[in-house]
């Protein structure tokens, strides 16, 4: 691939453009908001000037509701040899294109499984997709050269290609992305009118659960409008679980011992099923999840503290597998949880104590 046209210079489009430009591809940028395209160009994502002729690949990074229209316009104008989109829903846009009677041999639907709570070109980074799955949904009609162009894009973005059927993809993202986002929003909505004294008790658990609720509602309305059926089916199942859980909790309030026993069994069931589902979430680099030991370090909220901890861990020859930070309420301090291989926990704890760090047992 020597040339590309990115149509839509938000977070995903600009991030892909940055990755391509960094690898020597001549990238042209287009957006209905010309100022946004100029911003992306100023970041080094390419040029906002129109190409002189057809480019090798056109990448449509528009909201799901507009993908088919933008693609149809680009294909009728013949702006590229191959076309793909990066929308989070795949079945709907393809059916819309088929209904328009377009030749879809030059098109492939794709979806990079990466993003941020922030949107727009200023939130973009050239490494946004690195190590992340990038779904490709070719059909029997997809031209081999177009599939190769899509694979080249994925390679330039250092993502991991995953081939799926478009409808299977939509069911999958409903499960792992769309439904969880709504659940996060519903939990976060409980905080809107909560008393300040309660909100001040928020810890890392509630932060983890509500993190993605900070995303742009307008973007999510577009996404959910394009995939409502599978999401509604999943929420129906969740609603049934909620009803059973509420009944179990009410039973725990009872003075009847048999009902309390029944309530305990109901709560245990949902918690154990949660355990069983959680262990299926892929671990580091997409491998099977592993159990790490936590070394908890108390730190002051001052510049350079994290860098010092990582440097001291490196000197001890210990690799930090993951890290979490819990900030203390009302204090300029926090707790850094360092996840390491179990055999390295004792070594790291001793090394950090020796260098003056306060280790929490």
C-alpha positions in Angstrom: 0.0 0.0 0.0 1.4 3.3 -1.1 -1.5 5.7 -0.8 -4.7 5.8 1.4 -7.7 8.1 1.9 -9.1 8.3 5.5 -12.7 9.5 5.5 -13.6 10.6 9.0 -10.8 12.0 11.2 -12.0 11.2 14.7 -10.2 9.0 17.2 -10.1 5.8 15.1 -9.6 7.4 11.6 -6.8 9.7 12.8 -5.1 7.0 14.8 -5.1 4.7 11.7 -3.8 7.6 9.6 -1.0 8.3 12.1 0.1 4.7 12.0 0.1 4.6 8.2 1.9 7.9 7.8 4.6 6.7 10.2 5.2 3.7 7.9 5.6 5.8 4.8 2.1 5.6 3.3 0.9 8.8 1.7 -2.4 9.5 3.6 -5.1 11.9 2.4 -7.6 13.1 5.0 -11.3 14.0 4.5 -14.0 14.9 6.9 -17.4 16.7 6.7 -15.8 19.0 9.4 -12.9 20.4 7.4 -11.4 21.9 10.6 -11.2 18.4 12.1 -9.3 17.1 9.0 -6.9 20.1 9.3 -6.3 19.3 12.9 -5.5 15.7 12.0 -3.1 16.9 9.3 -1.4 19.2 11.8 -0.8 16.2 14.0 1.1 14.4 11.3 -1.6 12.1 10.1 -1.4 13.1 6.5 -2.6 15.9 4.2 -6.1 17.4 4.0 -5.6 17.9 0.3 -7.6 15.6 -2.1 -5.7 12.9 -3.9 -5.0 13.4 -7.7 -6.5 10.1 -8.5 -7.7 6.8 -7.0 -5.7 5.7 -3.9 -4.9 2.1 -3.0 -7.2 2.0 0.0 -10.1 4.1 1.3 -10.8 3.8 5.0 -14.2 5.0 6.1 -14.2 6.0 9.8 -17.8 7.3 10.0 -20.5 6.5 12.7 -22.3 3.2 11.9 -25.5 5.1 10.8 -23.6 6.9 8.1 -21.1 4.3 7.0 -23.1 2.9 4.1 -23.9 6.3 2.7 -20.2 7.5 2.9 -19.0 4.2 1.4 -21.5 4.3 -1.4 -20.5 7.9 -2.3 -16.8 7.0 -2.3 -17.3 3.8 -4.4 -19.5 5.6 -7.0 -16.8 8.3 -7.3 -14.1 5.6 -7.6 -11.8 7.2 -5.1 -9.9 4.0 -4.4 -9.0 0.5 -5.5 -10.2 -1.0 -2.3 -12.6 0.1 0.4 -13.2 -0.7 4.1 -14.9 0.7 7.1 -13.9 0.5 10.8 -17.4 0.8 12.3 -18.2 -1.2 15.4 -21.2 -2.9 13.7 -20.8 -4.9 10.5 -24.0 -6.7 9.4 -26.2 -3.6 9.0 -23.8 -1.5 6.8 -23.2 -4.4 4.5 -26.9 -5.1 4.0 -27.4 -1.4 3.3 -24.7 -1.5 0.6 -26.2 -4.6 -0.9 -29.7 -2.9 -1.0 -28.1 -0.1 -3.0 -27.0 -2.6 -5.6 -23.3 -1.8 -5.4 -20.5 -4.2 -6.4 -19.0 -5.2 -3.1 -16.0 -7.2 -4.4 -13.8 -4.2 -3.6 -15.2 -3.8 -0.1 -14.5 -5.5 3.3 -16.0 -4.6 6.6 -13.5 -4.4 9.5 -13.6 -3.4 13.2 -10.5 -2.5 15.3 -11.2 -3.6 18.9 -9.6 -0.6 20.5 -10.7 2.9 21.6 -10.7 5.4 24.4 -13.3 7.3 26.4 -12.2 10.5 24.6 -13.0 11.2 21.0 -11.7 13.4 18.2 -8.4 13.7 16.4 -6.6 15.2 19.5 -7.3 11.9 21.3 -5.7 9.9 18.5 -2.4 8.0 18.8 -0.4 6.0 16.3 -0.2 3.0 18.7 -3.9 2.9 19.6 -4.3 -0.5 17.9 -1.0 -2.1 18.8 -1.5 -5.7 20.0 -5.3 -5.3 19.8 -7.7 -7.6 17.8 -8.8 -6.1 14.4 -11.8 -8.0 13.0 -12.1 -8.6 9.3 -15.4 -9.8 7.8 -14.7 -10.9 4.2 -17.3 -12.7 2.2 -17.1 -15.0 -0.9 -17.4 -11.9 -3.0 -14.4 -10.1 -1.4 -11.6 -9.6 -3.9 -8.3 -11.2 -2.6 -6.4 -8.0 -3.3 -8.8 -6.0 -1.1 -8.4 -8.6 1.7 -4.6 -8.2 1.3 -4.9 -4.4 1.6 -6.9 -4.8 4.8 -4.3 -7.2 6.2 -1.6 -4.7 5.3 -3.4 -1.9 7.1 -3.8 -4.2 10.2 0.0 -5.0 10.0 0.9 -1.3 9.7 -1.2 -0.6 12.8 0.5 -3.6 14.6 -2.9 -5.1 15.4 -3.9 -8.8 15.4 -6.2 -9.8 12.5 -9.3 -11.9 13.4 -11.6 -13.2 10.6 -15.3 -13.4 11.5 -18.7 -13.6 9.9 -20.3 -10.1 10.1 -23.4 -11.2 12.1 -21.3 -13.3 14.5 -19.2 -10.2 15.0 -22.2 -8.1 15.9 -23.4 -10.7 18.5 -19.9 -10.8 19.9 -19.4 -7.1 20.3 -22.9 -6.8 21.8 -21.6 -9.2 24.5 -18.2 -7.8 25.2 -18.7 -4.1 24.4 -22.2 -2.8 23.9 -24.0 -4.5 26.7 -21.2 -3.8 29.2 -21.2 -0.1 28.3 -24.9 0.2 29.1 -24.4 -1.7 32.3 -21.6 0.7 33.3 -23.8 3.7 32.5 -26.7 2.3 34.6 -24.4 1.8 37.6 -22.9 5.3 37.1 -26.4 6.8 36.8 -27.0 5.7 40.5 -24.3 8.1 41.5 -25.9 11.1 39.8 -28.3 11.9 42.7 -26.4 10.1 45.5 -25.4 12.0 48.6 -21.9 13.5 48.5 -20.9 11.6 51.6 -21.6 8.4 49.8 -19.8 9.4 46.6 -16.7 10.3 48.6 -16.4 6.7 49.6 -15.9 5.6 45.9 -12.9 3.3 45.6 -11.2 1.4 42.8 -14.0 -1.0 42.3 -16.6 1.6 41.4 -14.0 3.4 39.3 -13.4 0.2 37.3 -17.1 -0.5 36.8 -18.0 3.1 35.7 -14.9 4.0 33.7 -16.4 3.5 30.3 -19.6 5.4 31.2 -17.6 8.6 30.6 -17.8 8.0 26.8 -19.6 10.4 24.4 -23.4 9.6 24.6 -23.9 10.7 21.0 -21.3 8.2 19.7 -23.0 5.4 21.7 -26.4 6.2 20.4 -25.1 5.7 16.9 -23.5 2.4 17.9 -26.5 1.0 19.8 -28.9 2.1 17.1 -27.0 -0.1 14.6 -27.0 -3.2 16.9 -30.1 -3.0 19.1 -31.4 -6.6 18.7 -28.4 -8.5 20.1 -27.9 -6.0 22.9 -31.6 -6.2 23.9 -31.4 -10.0 23.9 -28.4 -9.9 26.3 -30.0 -7.3 28.6 -33.1 -9.5 28.8 -30.9 -12.3 30.2 -29.3 -9.9 32.6 -32.7 -8.6 33.7 -33.7 -12.2 34.5 -30.5 -12.6 36.6 -31.2 -9.3 38.3 -34.7 -10.4 39.2 -33.4 -13.7 40.7 -30.7 -11.8 42.6 -33.2 -9.3 44.0 -35.4 -12.2 45.2 -32.4 -13.9 46.8 -31.5 -10.7 48.6 -35.0 -10.2 49.9 -34.9 -13.8 51.1 -31.8 -13.0 53.1 -33.9 -10.4 55.0 -36.4 -13.0 56.1 -36.6 -14.3 59.6 -37.3 -17.8 58.1 -34.1 -19.8 58.1 -35.1 -21.8 55.0 -35.7 -18.7 53.1 -32.3 -17.3 54.2 -30.7 -20.5 53.1 -32.4 -20.2 49.7 -31.3 -16.6 49.4 -27.7 -17.5 50.2 -27.7 -20.2 47.5 -29.1 -17.7 45.0 -26.4 -15.1 45.7 -23.7 -17.8 45.7 -24.9 -19.0 42.3 -24.6 -15.6 40.6 -21.2 -14.9 42.2 -19.8 -18.3 41.2 -21.1 -17.9 37.6 -19.4 -14.5 37.6 -16.2 -16.2 38.7 -16.5 -18.7 35.9 -17.1 -16.0 33.3 -14.4 -13.7 34.5 -11.6 -16.4 34.1 -12.5 -16.7 30.5 -11.5 -13.0 29.8 -8.1 -13.2 27.9 -5.1 -12.2 29.9 -1.9 -10.4 28.9 -1.3 -10.3 25.1 -4.5 -12.3 24.6 -3.1 -15.4 26.2 -5.0 -17.4 28.9 -5.4 -15.4 32.1 -2.8 -16.0 34.8 -2.8 -15.5 38.5 -0.4 -12.8 39.7 0.7 -11.9 43.2 0.0 -8.3 44.3 2.7 -6.2 45.9 1.0 -3.1 47.3 3.2 0.0 47.8 2.1 3.2 49.5 3.2 6.4 47.6 2.9 10.1 47.9 1.1 11.9 45.0 4.3 13.5 43.7 6.0 13.7 40.3 8.3 10.8 39.6 7.0 8.3 42.2 5.8 5.7 39.7 9.0 6.1 37.6 11.1 5.4 40.7 9.1 2.3 41.6 9.4 0.8 38.1 13.1 1.6 38.0 13.6 0.0 41.4 11.6 -3.1 40.3 13.8 -3.2 37.2 17.0 -3.1 39.3 15.6 -6.1 41.3 15.2 -8.0 38.0 11.4 -8.2 38.4 8.9 -7.6 35.5 5.8 -5.7 36.4 3.0 -7.6 34.6 0.2 -5.1 35.4 -0.4 -2.1 37.7 -3.4 -0.5 39.4 -3.5 2.7 41.4 -6.0 3.5 44.2 -6.0 7.1 45.3 -6.6 7.9 48.9 -9.7 9.9 49.7 -8.8 13.4 51.0 -5.1 12.7 51.0 -2.3 13.4 48.5 -1.3 9.7 48.6 -2.2 6.4 47.0 -1.7 2.7 46.8 0.1 1.2 43.8 -0.7 -2.4 43.3 2.0 -4.1 41.3 1.1 -7.5 39.7 4.0 -9.9 39.4 4.7 -13.6 39.0 4.1 -15.3 42.4 7.8 -16.3 42.7 8.9 -12.7 42.2 6.6 -11.2 44.9 9.0 -11.8 47.8 12.0 -10.6 45.9 10.2 -7.4 44.8 8.9 -6.7 48.3 12.3 -7.1 49.9 14.0 -4.9 47.2 11.4 -2.1 47.5 11.6 -2.1 51.3 15.4 -1.9 51.1 15.0 1.2 48.9 12.7 2.9 51.5 9.2 2.1 50.1 6.4 1.3 52.4 4.9 -2.1 51.5 1.4 -2.8 52.6 0.7 -6.3 53.7 
